[in-house]
Amino acid sequence: MAKNLCKEKFINTPNKDTDSKELNGKRTGKSLTVFISYSWDSKDHKKWVKKLADDLQKLGVEALLDQYQLAGTPLNTFMNDGINMADKVLIIGTPEYKNKAESHKGGTNTEDQIINIHITRNYNDPKFIPILRSGTFETSFTDLVGNRKGFDFTDDLLYNDTLEDLFQNLSSRNNSTRKKLTSSSQETYQKNRHKLRDLFVSIYIPYFTNLFNKLEISNYKYWSYMIAVSGEMEISYKKYFELKDFIDFCDSCQNHTEFKEYYNLTMCLQEVLKDMFKIFDLHSVMIGKEGFRYHKYYKDHPWDPELNPIEEKEYEDEILLMGDLVFEFTRIANLLLERIRIYEPSFMAQYGILTIKDSPNPKSQIVYKPQEKSDSPYPGLLPFLNKKMTRTHHYKEVDLYNSLKMKLNLSDIEYVHNNDQINSRQKKNY
């Protein structure tokens, strides 16, 4: 019933009977529902994608394609619901598709985000099938998709043979990834989904709008650079108190049963920011009207050939650790943005994702990529010293465990207890 309801709601498909069809002389029956994800590379490419959809329709496969939609159809809703309802998702890969997905532009990026969420939640689900149209699997798909078994449609002379292979794969009974829903259960699913979206929009969108505004999201890559990359670790007065306010505002996030993941991610952000300030406030000093800077405390006493090198090394490691905490904060914030846009695709869409500049050059930046999302909750400050080395982007390993325990008065027993509380809230949502 999922595909029938989807057809009634979204699709203006070519007429086709429901009897079995023939492919190279072989009889076929009704098959699965597939959603087709692709980029609008050119008119010829769009025609080829439509031909593939038409051919699948003739074979009894229900194809969900944006080109079948009536004018006025909300495409973000079509993409989100279509991917969720479909039994399979065919991802038409081209170098331009990968470029748009990784540069976070347009509908291709929206579909890519939804697909990434599904894959990260259930990596072994064979629902997502790469269809190579041009380039290679490495150059035409994002990493999460390109390493899956797919079909090579780059040679038009082999189109019919490859189409048959694809159809046989789709129609294989053992390859079905979804149970067919009854009419009543599908209606219940839709009603509940719309209720959840309305609830999320009314409760969480105003809250998260205020939360991200406190990050000055439009200027994020500049102020984060001053903390994470510049080597000086500076924060303006305005940003210092905005981030302190951000920490307090996290406490007002509602912990609704249906949206625990959003609460947990918010708590993660709060914990990372708290730990950043634990370090920064150890040795921050005012620098005129500009703000605060992390003080080179190893210069505060006469040169000691034994003490000074140790303190200078600790200072440098603390600078690097602060940078890694900013990277971690950015990963979690982007993951939260991605989740929010499931229910509200337009949420702060004009800003895309959060990035960090890697030099004062306005054109230079560290680009956050989907695979850089944390694969586990933020573990707390001391465990993060080791955990940070598993992240895609990080500074070198630092030796600060004993130093931070002493400076911040962290007890192993008390710390583990607090960390367990953090993990118990978060670990199921990554």
Number of C-alpha atoms within 10 A of each C-alpha: 16 22 22 12 15 18 18 10 12 21 22 15 19 10 8 11 10 13 11 14 16 12 15 8 7 9 10 18 13 15 21 22 27 26 25 25 25 24 24 16 13 9 9 10 16 15 13 13 21 18 12 16 23 20 17 20 24 22 23 24 23 25 29 30 23 20 15 16 18 12 8 6 13 11 15 17 15 20 22 18 16 28 25 16 21 23 25 23 24 22 25 24 28 24 21 19 24 24 18 18 23 19 16 19 13 13 18 22 20 21 21 25 22 18 21 20 17 16 17 15 11 11 12 10 11 16 22 23 20 22 26 23 22 17 15 15 24 15 17 23 28 22 15 16 21 21 12 15 13 17 18 22 19 16 11 11 9 11 14 14 14 17 18 16 12 17 20 14 13 21 17 11 11 8 15 17 14 14 9 14 13 11 13 10 13 16 15 12 14 14 12 12 14 13 12 15 15 14 16 18 15 11 14 19 17 11 17 19 12 13 19 15 14 18 17 14 18 14 13 17 20 18 18 25 25 22 24 23 22 16 14 16 22 25 24 17 14 10 17 15 13 16 19 15 14 20 21 12 16 19 12 10 17 15 12 14 8 10 14 16 20 23 21 24 22 23 20 25 21 21 20 22 19 18 16 20 15 15 19 22 14 13 14 19 15 15 15 7 8 12 16 21 20 23 20 15 15 18 12 9 9 8 11 11 8 8 11 17 13 12 15 15 15 19 19 14 18 20 22 22 26 21 24 25 23 21 26 25 21 24 24 22 20 21 21 19 22 22 18 20 18 18 20 19 16 13 17 17 14 8 12 18 21 19 23 23 22 20 15 13 8 10 8 11 16 16 16 20 17 21 15 18 19 19 13 13 19 26 22 21 24 19 14 18 18 14 14 22 15 11 17 13 14 16 16 11 13 16 14 17 14 10 11 17 15 11 11 11 9 15 11 11 9 9 16 16 11 12 18 14 11 19 17 11 17 23 16 12 14 16
